[in-house]
Amino acid sequence: MSSEERRAIDLLTRVSYGRLATSRRAMPFVAPARHIVADGRVLLRLHRGFDCHRAGDGSVVAYGADNLNSGAPALWSVQFTGTARTVDVTDEQLALFGPRPHRIDGQDFDPVYLRVDPRFVTVHTIDHLEEPPARHTA
């Protein structure tokens, strides 16, 4: 594992959620997902109702997470790109995911799990020397 991959995994362990990007009917699709890292692979817990697990299974996907809304002076974003597979998780992995949501988009949460075997890992950082960027409100 390269130093960039180790750094990306370290950063990923600092947040719980990210976004899975795949395509459905040749159109881009992004869905929120809970993640853990196990054996150098990224495991995702998604809502089955999103149906992106079928589109992602056996396909190349991207998974990204960041601390961009944290207000921290050092911001980062990581992306893992690789082949995804629908998997069953072990009891130990299930415990690492922690409690699951009750509802997603008004539906009872029905978990499904994907494993992403990273082929490309990207880390981007944004350092602010003075104060963090202003938050915008609607």
C-alpha positions in Angstrom: 0.0 0.0 0.0 1.4 3.4 -1.0 1.8 6.3 1.4 -1.0 8.1 -0.5 -3.3 5.1 0.0 -2.4 5.0 3.7 -3.1 8.7 4.1 -6.4 8.4 2.3 -7.5 5.5 4.5 -6.4 7.4 7.6 -8.5 10.4 6.5 -11.5 8.2 5.6 -11.6 6.8 9.1 -12.1 10.4 10.5 -15.6 10.6 9.0 -18.5 8.2 8.9 -20.3 9.0 5.6 -19.4 9.7 2.0 -20.9 9.5 -1.5 -20.9 6.6 -3.9 -20.9 7.5 -7.6 -22.0 5.0 -10.2 -24.1 5.0 -13.3 -27.6 3.8 -13.8 -29.0 3.5 -17.3 -25.9 5.3 -18.5 -26.6 8.3 -16.3 -24.5 9.4 -13.3 -25.9 8.6 -9.9 -24.6 9.6 -6.5 -25.9 8.1 -3.2 -24.9 8.7 0.5 -23.3 5.7 2.2 -21.8 4.8 5.5 -18.3 3.3 5.2 -15.7 1.4 7.2 -12.2 0.2 6.1 -11.4 -3.5 6.5 -8.3 -5.2 5.1 -7.4 -2.2 2.9 -10.8 -2.3 1.3 -13.7 0.2 1.6 -16.9 -1.4 2.8 -20.1 0.6 2.2 -23.6 0.3 3.8 -26.3 1.7 1.5 -30.0 1.7 1.4 -31.3 -1.0 -0.9 -34.0 1.3 -2.0 -31.4 3.5 -3.8 -30.9 0.4 -6.1 -27.4 1.6 -6.9 -25.9 -1.6 -5.4 -27.1 -3.5 -8.5 -25.6 -0.9 -10.9 -22.4 -0.9 -8.9 -22.0 -4.7 -8.5 -19.1 -5.7 -10.8 -18.7 -2.2 -12.1 -16.1 0.6 -11.6 -17.4 3.1 -9.0 -16.0 6.0 -7.1 -16.4 6.6 -3.4 -15.6 10.0 -1.9 -15.7 11.5 1.5 -14.4 14.8 3.0 -14.4 17.2 5.9 -15.4 20.2 3.7 -18.2 21.3 6.0 -16.3 20.8 9.2 -15.0 24.4 9.5 -11.5 23.0 10.1 -8.7 25.2 8.8 -7.2 22.1 6.9 -9.8 20.7 4.6 -9.5 17.4 2.7 -11.3 15.2 0.3 -10.5 11.6 -0.6 -11.7 9.5 -3.5 -11.4 5.7 -4.1 -12.0 4.4 -7.6 -12.3 0.7 -8.2 -14.5 -2.3 -8.8 -17.4 -2.8 -6.4 -19.0 -6.1 -5.3 -22.1 -6.8 -3.3 -20.9 -8.6 -0.2 -22.1 -10.1 3.1 -20.4 -8.6 6.1 -19.1 -10.4 9.1 -20.4 -9.7 12.6 -17.3 -7.8 13.4 -17.7 -5.6 10.4 -21.4 -5.1 11.2 -20.4 -3.9 14.6 -17.9 -1.4 13.1 -20.7 0.2 11.0 -22.6 1.0 14.2 -26.3 1.7 14.5 -28.2 1.9 11.2 -30.6 4.6 10.3 -34.3 4.0 10.9 -35.6 5.6 7.7 -34.2 6.8 4.4 -36.3 9.1 2.2 -39.4 8.1 4.1 -38.7 4.3 3.7 -37.6 1.8 6.3 -33.8 1.4 6.0 -32.9 -1.8 4.3 -29.1 -2.3 4.3 -27.0 -3.7 1.5 -23.2 -3.8 1.5 -20.7 -3.1 -1.2 -16.9 -3.7 -1.1 -14.8 -1.3 -3.2 -11.3 -2.6 -4.2 -9.5 0.6 -4.8 -7.4 0.8 -8.0 -6.9 4.6 -7.8 -6.8 6.7 -4.7 -6.8 10.5 -4.7 -6.3 12.9 -1.8 -6.9 16.7 -2.1 -6.2 19.2 0.6 -7.1 22.8 1.1 -5.1 24.8 3.7 -6.4 28.1 4.9 -3.7 30.3 6.4 -6.0 32.7 8.2 -9.5 31.8 8.9 -11.8 29.1 7.5 -14.0 30.0 4.6 -17.3 31.7 5.4 -20.3 29.5 5.5 -23.1 30.4 3.1 -26.7 30.3 4.2 -29.7 30.2 2.0 
